[in-house]
């Protein structure tokens, strides 16, 4: 027979008084939970045990001797004036005002994280367990937000991290929202407004209202945020890199052999379909902020000028035509600047042709002007001409805008949708039937019986007067004093040893009869009274005006020819450029008959 077990002894305190029996801990009833139960519920705090917050609709546990959770005012509060946050540790202050344990890193005043002696920035708290990652682990997970840690957005098929105390990411409505009327963007700490409506920290530069970037107190324009690390570059760095977009920073286009920056929210640049696209049916262009349409279909900001529907330029509310955008800094020039320069294309702005000796503007996407192969080229086999927008072919091969007349395939002229035959282009100001070169001009038929309008001579005169070295010609369409003939040159420069004459073919003559031309050359030579004659016959094409000026400057200083006669044709096709032939025949005739033809 076994002996009865002795009765348990009562616990005795040091002062001799009988102590109470310590209540045994009970595990949580929730299956798989290893925590201890709290209170009479049989559940741990996480699964509903213990006293709960008395705030309507709140199920969190109470703090201290209060009936509310931390969020609803329970527990001890920070003693700092006007601060209602929960105290940390054995202090009377919240983390922001110095409560709790502090980071041991030199000169760091942030709170220590978890069981470590450092803040998250200096390596404290739990870290992401993915190999090679040193970021802080989020929530109850072992990973950082980038690698799937923390709570995730509950929106179907969304894997982003939640924002704030919500169950959704910023894109799907999570986090604090802007309090501005009808605005749904995210509010930026420490304000209740988004950046657009003045939220967040602002730039401290006087007169600037933009948002401050990063840990600085100024905006990106004034040097705030991280800067590009390439030597000599002052642009802002684009996350997650240390370089600006121009030096390879930010996300790059995933298209093969493309090094451009990717346009949010895609992985491709705008040229390869990235970024937001125009929602107009059949349109594939990029949408212009803040709309969902491209500029061609009314997207982006529009000009504020009455009855104008064009796109606004730059920081202004006006289009280029009404003064918007940056303007050329050349004196008396009001044109828009080109590219990152301070001048328009005419005054040297924008990118220039890289061919040695050429000063014309380069045409995207190349580094050459149209004349030297720049810009888009015609896709027709063996054709090297420039493609006419918006097609991939030149006008000759069907490119450019075509005539809208039924069954007509000719090129449309000017701002019209018709060819010359069907009424397109610039028409005579009187009859409206025949085409003219400039708006408001008269056709040849309507000018009969009136003073001849020498439009091209006026064009050349205006151009030459624009330069100091060509503006001071001696005679303009008049006979020289004491000249043996009454032959007149359009522009005559009378120098000590030479006579330089510019003849403008007003009607764009291809070529006169050789005999008549030789007679004209010799009569002009006689007016020089022994001086050498340099004759420039110019087919008036506006694009060749700079070449005419260069020819003039060379004629002013060129060595005198042995025959004292030199003729140069400018702007003519090769089959009509017979300057050498005319010079030779005129010289022979002058040798045979020194007194004239």
C-alpha positions in Angstrom: 0.0 0.0 0.0 1.4 3.3 -1.1 2.0 6.1 1.3 -0.2 9.1 0.8 1.5 12.0 -0.8 2.2 14.9 1.6 0.0 18.0 1.4 1.5 20.8 -0.6 3.2 23.4 1.5 1.9 27.0 1.5 4.2 29.5 -0.1 5.7 31.8 2.6 7.0 35.3 1.9 10.1 36.6 3.6 8.1 38.6 6.1 6.5 35.3 7.3 3.0 35.9 5.8 1.4 33.3 3.7 1.6 34.2 0.0 -1.0 33.6 -2.7 -0.5 30.7 -5.1 0.8 31.8 -8.5 -1.7 31.3 -11.3 -0.4 28.9 -13.9 0.0 30.2 -17.5 -2.4 28.7 -20.0 -1.6 28.5 -23.7 -3.9 30.2 -26.3 -6.8 28.1 -27.5 -6.2 29.1 -31.1 -4.9 26.1 -33.0 -1.2 26.5 -33.8 -0.7 29.5 -31.5 2.1 29.2 -28.9 1.4 32.4 -27.0 -0.1 32.6 -23.5 -3.8 33.2 -22.9 -4.7 36.6 -21.5 -7.6 36.9 -19.0 -10.5 34.5 -18.7 -11.1 34.2 -22.5 -8.5 31.5 -23.0 -7.0 33.4 -26.0 -3.9 35.5 -26.4 -4.1 39.2 -27.0 -3.6 38.8 -30.8 -6.6 36.4 -31.1 -9.0 38.4 -29.0 -8.0 37.7 -25.4 -7.8 40.2 -22.6 -9.8 43.5 -22.2 -10.7 45.2 -25.5 -10.9 48.9 -26.4 -14.3 50.4 -25.6 -14.2 52.7 -28.6 -17.2 51.8 -30.9 -16.1 49.4 -33.6 -12.5 49.0 -32.2 -11.3 45.5 -31.3 -7.7 46.3 -30.2 -6.6 45.5 -26.6 -6.5 48.2 -23.9 -3.4 49.9 -22.6 -2.5 50.2 -18.9 -5.3 51.0 -16.5 -7.4 52.7 -19.2 -10.3 51.3 -21.3 -8.9 52.3 -24.6 -6.2 51.2 -27.0 -3.2 53.5 -27.9 -4.9 54.8 -31.0 -8.0 56.0 -29.1 -6.2 57.6 -26.2 -5.3 54.7 -23.9 -2.1 54.3 -21.9 0.2 57.0 -20.8 0.6 60.0 -23.2 3.6 62.2 -24.1 4.1 65.2 -21.7 5.2 67.5 -24.5 2.8 70.5 -25.0 0.0 69.7 -27.5 1.4 66.2 -28.2 -1.0 63.3 -27.7 1.2 60.4 -28.8 1.9 57.3 -26.6 5.0 57.4 -24.3 7.9 55.0 -25.0 9.6 52.9 -22.3 10.0 54.2 -18.8 10.1 57.9 -20.1 7.3 60.4 -20.2 7.9 61.2 -23.9 7.0 59.8 -27.3 9.7 58.7 -29.8 9.5 62.0 -31.6 10.2 64.0 -28.4 13.0 61.9 -27.1 11.2 59.0 -25.4 12.4 55.4 -25.4 15.9 54.1 -26.2 18.0 56.2 -28.6 20.3 55.1 -31.5 23.9 54.7 -30.3 25.4 55.9 -33.6 27.4 59.1 -33.2 25.3 62.3 -33.6 22.2 60.3 -34.3 19.1 61.2 -32.2 16.6 58.8 -33.7 14.9 56.0 -31.6 16.6 52.5 -31.5 14.6 49.9 -33.3 13.6 46.6 -31.7 16.1 44.9 -29.4 19.0 46.6 -31.1 20.9 49.8 -30.1 20.5 51.4 -33.5 17.8 53.0 -35.6 16.7 51.4 -38.8 19.0 53.7 -40.9 22.1 52.6 -39.0 21.3 48.9 -39.1 19.0 48.5 -36.2 15.9 46.3 -36.0 15.3 43.2 -38.1 16.8 43.1 -41.6 15.5 41.6 -44.8 16.7 37.9 -45.1 17.1 37.9 -48.9 20.8 37.4 -49.7 22.5 40.7 -50.4 19.7 42.9 -49.1 20.4 45.1 -46.1 17.0 46.9 -45.8 14.8 46.6 -42.8 12.2 43.8 -42.6 8.6 45.0 -42.5 5.9 43.9 -40.2 5.7 40.3 -39.2 7.6 39.2 -42.3 11.3 38.6 -42.8 11.6 40.7 -45.9 11.7 44.4 -46.9 8.9 46.0 -48.9 10.7 45.6 -52.2 11.1 41.9 -51.7 7.5 41.2 -50.6 7.6 42.1 -46.9 5.0 43.9 -44.9 1.2 43.9 -45.6 0.2 43.9 -49.2 -2.6 45.7 -51.1 -6.0 43.8 -51.1 -6.9 45.0 -54.5 -7.3 42.0 -56.9 -4.0 41.1 -58.6 -2.1 43.9 -56.9 1.1 43.0 -55.1 2.2 46.4 -53.9 2.7 47.3 -50.2 -0.2 48.9 -48.3 0.0 52.6 -47.4 -0.6 53.8 -43.9 -3.3 52.2 -41.8 -5.3 51.1 -44.8 -5.5 47.8 -46.7 -4.6 49.3 -50.1 -1.6 50.8 -51.8 -1.5 54.5 -52.8 -2.6 53.7 -56.4 -5.8 52.0 -55.2 -6.8 54.5 -52.5 -4.7 53.6 -49.6 -3.0 56.0 -47.2 -4.1 59.5 -46.3 -5.7 61.5 -49.2 -5.5 65.1 -50.1 -8.2 67.3 -48.4 -8.5 69.6 -51.4 -11.9 69.6 -53.0 -12.3 66.8 -55.6 -8.7 65.7 -55.3 -8.0 62.0 -54.8 -4.2 62.1 -54.6 -2.2 61.1 -51.6 -1.5 63.6 -48.9 2.2 64.3 -48.2 3.4 64.4 -44.6 3.3 66.6 -42.5 0.3 68.2 -44.3 -3.1 67.0 -45.3 -2.6 68.1 -49.0 -0.9 66.6 -52.0 2.2 68.2 -53.5 0.2 69.9 -56.3 -2.1 71.6 -53.8 0.7 72.8 -51.5 1.3 69.7 -49.3 4.6 68.5 -48.0 7.7 70.6 -47.3 8.2 73.5 -49.7 11.3 75.0 -51.3 12.8 77.7 -49.0 14.1 79.9 -51.9 12.3 83.2 -51.9 9.4 83.3 -54.4 9.5 79.5 -55.1 6.4 77.4 -54.3 7.6 74.0 -55.5 8.1 71.0 -53.2 11.4 70.4 -51.4 13.2 67.3 -52.5 14.7 64.5 -50.4 16.5 65.6 -47.2 17.1 69.1 -48.5 15.0 72.3 -48.0 14.9 73.3 -51.7 13.3 72.0 -54.9 15.1 70.2 -57.7 15.4 73.3 -59.8 17.3 75.1 -57.1 19.6 72.2 -56.3 17.6 70.1 -54.0 17.6 66.3 -53.8 20.3 64.0 -55.0 22.4 65.2 -57.9 24.0 63.3 -60.8 27.4 62.0 -59.9 29.0 62.5 -63.3 31.7 65.2 -63.1 30.4 68.6 -64.2 26.7 67.6 -64.3 24.4 69.4 -62.0 21.1 67.7 -63.0 19.0 65.7 -60.5 19.7 62.0 -60.1 16.9 59.7 -61.0 16.1 56.8 -58.6 17.2 54.1 -58.1 20.5 55.3 -59.7 23.0 58.0 -58.9 22.8 59.5 -62.4 20.5 61.8 -64.4 18.5 60.5 -67.3 21.0 62.0 -69.8 23.8 59.9 -68.2 21.9 56.7 -67.9 20.0 57.2 -64.7 16.6 55.8 -63.8 14.9 52.9 -65.4 15.9 52.3 -69.1 13.8 51.2 -72.1 13.7 47.4 -72.4 13.6 47.5 -76.2 16.7 45.8 -77.8 19.5 48.3 -78.5 17.6 51.2 -77.0 19.3 53.2 -74.2 16.6 55.9 -73.6 14.8 56.3 -70.3 11.7 54.3 -69.7 8.4 56.3 -69.4 6.2 55.6 -66.4 4.4 53.4 -65.8 5.9 51.1 -68.4 9.3 49.6 -69.1 9.7 51.3 -72.5 10.5 54.8 -73.8 7.8 56.8 -75.6 9.3 56.0 -79.0 8.8 52.3 -78.4 5.3 52.6 -76.9 6.0 53.4 -73.3 4.2 55.8 -71.0 0.6 56.7 -71.2 -0.9 56.7 -74.7 -3.5 58.8 -76.4 -7.0 57.4 -75.9 -8.3 58.7 -79.2 -9.4 55.8 -81.4 -6.6 54.8 -83.7 -4.0 57.1 -82.2 -0.7 55.7 -80.9 1.0 58.9 -79.7 1.9 59.7 -76.1 -0.7 61.3 -73.9 0.1 64.9 -72.8 -0.3 65.6 -69.1 -2.7 66.2 -67.4 -5.0 64.7 -70.0 -5.4 61.3 -71.6 -5.0 62.7 -75.2 -2.0 63.7 -77.3 -1.5 67.4 -78.2 -2.8 66.7 -81.7 -6.2 65.6 -80.3 -6.5 68.4 -77.7 -4.4 66.9 -74.8 -2.2 68.8 -72.5 -2.5 72.5 -71.4 -4.0 74.7 -74.1 -3.3 78.3 -75.0 -5.3 80.9 -72.9 -5.6 83.4 -75.8 -9.2 83.9 -76.8 -10.4 81.5 -79.5 -7.0 79.7 -79.6 -6.9 75.9 -79.2 -3.2 75.3 -79.7 -1.0 73.7 -77.0 0.5 76.0 -74.3 4.3 76.1 -74.3 6.6 75.9 -71.3 5.7 77.6 -68.0 3.4 80.1 -69.9 -0.3 79.7 -70.7 0.2 80.7 -74.3 1.2 78.9 -77.6 4.2 79.9 -79.6 2.2 82.1 -81.9 0.8 84.2 -79.0 4.2 84.6 -77.2 4.4 81.4 -75.2 7.5 79.5 -74.4 11.1 80.8 -74.3 12.0 83.4 -76.9 15.2 84.0 -78.9 17.7 86.3 -77.1 19.0 87.8 -80.4 18.3 91.5 -80.6 14.9 92.3 -82.1 14.1 88.6 -82.6 10.8 87.3 -81.2 11.0 83.7 -82.5 10.9 80.7 -80.2 14.2 79.2 -79.0 15.3 75.8 -80.3 16.4 73.0 -78.0 18.4 73.8 -74.9 19.9 76.9 -76.4 18.8 80.6 -76.0 18.4 81.3 -79.7 16.1 80.3 -82.6 17.3 78.1 -85.5 18.0 81.2 -87.7 20.3 82.7 -85.1 22.3 79.5 -84.4 20.1 77.8 -81.8 19.4 74.1 -81.5 21.6 71.3 -82.7 23.7 72.1 -85.8 24.9 69.9 -88.7 28.1 68.1 -87.7 29.5 68.1 -91.3 32.6 70.3 -91.3 31.9 73.8 -92.6 28.1 73.5 -92.4 26.2 75.8 -90.1 22.6 74.6 -90.8 20.4 73.0 -88.2 20.5 69.3 -87.7 17.3 67.4 -88.3 16.2 64.7 -85.8 17.0 62.0 -85.2 20.3 62.5 -87.0 23.2 65.0 -86.5 23.1 66.3 -90.0 21.0 68.9 -91.9 18.5 67.8 -94.6 21.0 68.6 -97.4 23.7 66.4 -96.0 21.5 63.4 -95.3 19.9 64.3 -92.0 16.3 63.6 -90.9 14.1 60.8 -92.1 14.9 59.7 -95.7 12.6 58.4 -98.4 12.1 54.7 -98.2 11.8 54.2 -102.0 14.6 52.1 -103.4 17.6 54.2 -104.6 16.0 57.5 -103.4 18.1 59.7 -101.1 15.7 62.6 -100.7 14.1 63.7 -97.4 10.9 62.1 -96.4 7.9 64.4 -96.4 5.9 64.4 -93.2 3.9 62.5 -92.0 4.9 59.8 -94.4 8.1 57.8 -95.1 8.5 58.9 -98.7 9.5 62.1 -100.6 6.9 64.1 -102.5 7.9 62.6 -105.8 7.3 59.1 -104.5 3.9 59.8 -102.9 5.0 61.2 -99.6 3.6 64.2 -97.7 0.0 65.4 -97.8 -1.9 64.6 -101.0 -4.6 66.5 -102.8 -8.1 65.7 -101.4 -9.8 66.1 -104.7 -11.4 63.0 -106.1 -9.0 60.7 -107.9 -6.1 63.2 -107.6 -2.8 61.9 -106.3 -0.7 65.1 -106.6 0.9 66.8 -103.5 -1.2 69.3 -101.5 0.1 72.8 -101.5 0.6 75.1 -98.5 -2.0 75.0 -95.7 -4.7 73.7 -98.1 -5.6 70.1 -98.8 -5.5 70.6 -102.6 -2.9 70.7 -105.3 -2.3 73.8 -107.5 -4.6 72.4 -110.3 -7.5 72.1 -107.9 -7.2 75.4 -106.1 -4.5 74.7 -103.5 -1.6 76.8 -102.5 -1.2 80.6 -102.7 -3.3 82.2 -105.4 -3.3 85.6 -107.1 -4.8 88.4 -104.9 -6.8 89.7 -107.9 -8.1 86.9 -110.0 -7.6 84.0 -107.5 -6.9 81.6 -110.5 -3.1 81.5 -110.9 -0.6 80.5 -108.3 1.9 83.1 -106.9 5.0 82.7 -104.8 3.9 84.9 -101.9 0.6 85.6 -100.2 -1.0 88.9 -101.6 1.1 88.9 -104.8 -0.4 89.3 -108.3 0.0 86.8 -111.1 1.7 87.8 -114.4 -1.6 88.3 -116.2 -2.9 90.7 -113.6 0.4 92.7 -113.5 0.3 93.4 -117.3 0.1 97.2 -117.9 1.3 98.0 -114.4 4.7 98.6 -112.9 6.5 95.4 -112.7 6.8 94.0 -109.2 10.3 92.8 -108.7 9.6 90.6 -105.7 12.8 88.6 -105.8 15.1 91.6 -106.2 13.4 93.0 -103.1 14.0 89.7 -101.3 17.8 89.7 -102.2 18.1 93.4 -101.3 16.6 92.9 -97.8 19.0 90.0 -97.2 22.1 91.8 -98.4 21.3 94.8 -96.2 21.1 92.6 -93.2 24.9 92.2 -93.2 27.5 94.9 -92.8 29.9 93.4 -95.4 27.3 93.3 -98.2 24.9 96.1 -97.4 26.8 99.0 -99.1 26.5 98.3 -102.8 27.4 101.2 -105.2 24.4 101.2 -107.6 21.0 99.5 -107.6 19.4 98.9 -111.0 20.9 102.0 -112.6 23.4 102.9 -115.3 26.9 103.9 -114.1 27.9 107.5 -114.7 29.8 108.1 -118.0 29.3 104.4 -119.0 29.5 103.7 -122.7 26.3 101.7 -122.6 23.0 101.9 -120.8 23.1 98.3 -119.5 22.1 98.2 -115.9 23.1 95.6 -113.2 20.7 94.7 -110.3 23.4 95.2 -107.6 26.7 96.8 -108.5 29.8 96.9 -106.2 32.3 99.3 -107.8 35.8 98.7 -106.3 39.2 100.0 -107.2 40.3 97.1 -109.4 37.0 95.3 -110.1 33.3 95.5 -110.8 31.2 92.9 -108.9 27.6 92.6 -110.3 24.7 90.5 -109.0 22.0 89.7 -111.6 18.8 88.4 -110.1 16.7 86.3 -112.5 13.3 87.7 -111.5 11.3 85.1 -113.3 13.8 82.3 -112.4 15.0 82.1 -116.0 16.8 78.8 -116.7 19.2 80.4 -119.2 19.2 83.1 -121.8 20.3 82.6 -125.4 24.1 82.3 -125.4 24.6 85.1 -127.9 22.3 87.5 -125.9 24.0 86.5 -122.7 27.5 87.1 -124.1 26.4 90.6 -125.3 25.0 91.4 -121.9 28.2 90.3 -120.2 30.4 92.4 -122.4 28.3 95.5 -122.0 28.5 95.2 -118.3 32.2 94.7 -118.6 32.6 97.9 -120.6 30.9 99.9 -117.8 33.9 99.0 -115.6 36.2 101.1 -117.8 39.1 98.7 -117.6 38.2 97.0 -114.3 37.8 93.2 -114.0 34.2 92.0 -114.0 32.9 89.4 -111.6 29.3 88.6 -112.6 27.0 86.5 -110.3 23.9 85.3 -112.0 21.5 84.2 -109.2 18.4 82.0 -109.6 16.5 83.4 -106.6 16.0 80.5 -104.2 15.6 81.6 -100.6 17.6 78.7 -99.2 20.6 79.8 -101.4 20.8 83.4 -100.1 23.6 82.5 -97.6 25.6 81.0 -100.6 25.1 84.2 -102.6 26.6 86.2 -99.8 29.6 83.8 -99.6 30.1 84.1 -103.4 30.0 87.9 -103.0 32.6 88.0 -100.3 34.9 85.7 -102.3 34.5 88.0 -105.4 35.6 91.0 -103.3 39.0 89.5 -102.6 39.7 86.8 -105.3 42.7 87.2 -107.5 42.0 88.9 -110.8 41.4 86.5 -113.7 43.8 86.7 -116.7 40.8 87.6 -119.0 39.6 90.2 -116.4 36.2 88.4 -116.8 34.6 85.7 -114.6 30.9 84.6 -114.6 29.3 82.4 -111.9 25.8 80.8 -112.1 24.2 80.1 -108.7 21.0 78.1 -108.2 20.8 76.5 -111.6 20.6 72.8 -112.5 23.8 71.4 -114.0 22.5 71.3 -117.6 21.7 75.1 -117.4 24.9 76.1 -115.5 27.0 77.2 -118.5 29.0 79.9 -116.8 32.4 78.5 -118.0 31.1 78.4 -121.6 29.7 81.9 -121.4 33.0 83.2 -119.9 35.1 81.5 -122.6 32.9 82.8 -125.6 32.7 86.3 -124.2 36.5 86.4 -123.7 37.1 85.2 -127.2 34.6 87.8 -128.7 36.3 90.5 -126.6 39.7 89.5 -127.9 38.6 89.6 -131.5 36.7 92.9 -131.1 38.1 95.0 -128.2 35.6 97.8 -128.9 32.5 95.7 -128.4 30.5 92.9 -129.9 
